[in-house]
Amino acid sequence: MGEGDPPRDGKGILHPEGMQAARDLAAGVVHEVNNILGVVIGNAHLAKKNLANPAALEKYMSEVRDAAEEGRELMRHLGILAGGDPRRSRVLSLHDLVANAVSNLRKPVEMDLSVEEPAVELDLWLAQDALGSLAEFMASTSTVSSLRVVTRVVGGAVVLAFEDDGASLTEKELSKLFAPFSKADRRPKTGVGLTKLADLASRFGGRVAAGRRAPNGLRVVLTLPVASAGASGNGPGVPLSKKRV
């Protein structure tokens, strides 16, 4: 293809859907960065006015530090999405990845894991980040009291389902769930957390979908191809308990 030739499939960044996605992402970034800068500027101004009050000064500077950390985390997530080539992958235990993703959650998690010990070929860092973001998103919803995690091997595919008992989403909200910076009614904004999950699936030959769980709640399903080789044993290193989490 020549340097000035258009994309052959017509679905590059100049495609209307691609342009709209780029605009949505840019608008979300602008909104998030403006919020962070507002916190930094406002608290820096208050800190300057309270230089003689150590307690107040520490309070305002703590807000500045927290906002700066939030900005750095946002840039890290955007850096993940900006990466063009898949990271170096290796065969990993899906059960270890799941156990690692839910290990720090404060809400109870029921584990219904496949006896087949499914192995998947993924980038370790991206997989842990994406699954951890999904678990945190579902657990941070105030209406959620517990989560259920299910793994199954179906033919040549591994199916991982995260289910909660929180507020059900409308079809419109479900359609926006994996959009960066979206916010569903009665649920926290996703930021780029679930977008990373969709990115993980697309990079490694899988897919991800979300739906309502009866009678209420959210169900997110990640499907990936089974790795051709066995588990390498050098996964996240989180021992899998024989008891439910």
Beta strands, then each sheet from edge to edge (+ up, - down):
strand 1: 90-93
strand 2: 109-112
strand 3: 119-122
strand 4: 147-154
strand 5: 157-164
strand 6: 207-212
strand 7: 218-225
sheet 1: 1+ 3-
sheet 2: 2+ 4+ 5- 7+ 6-
end
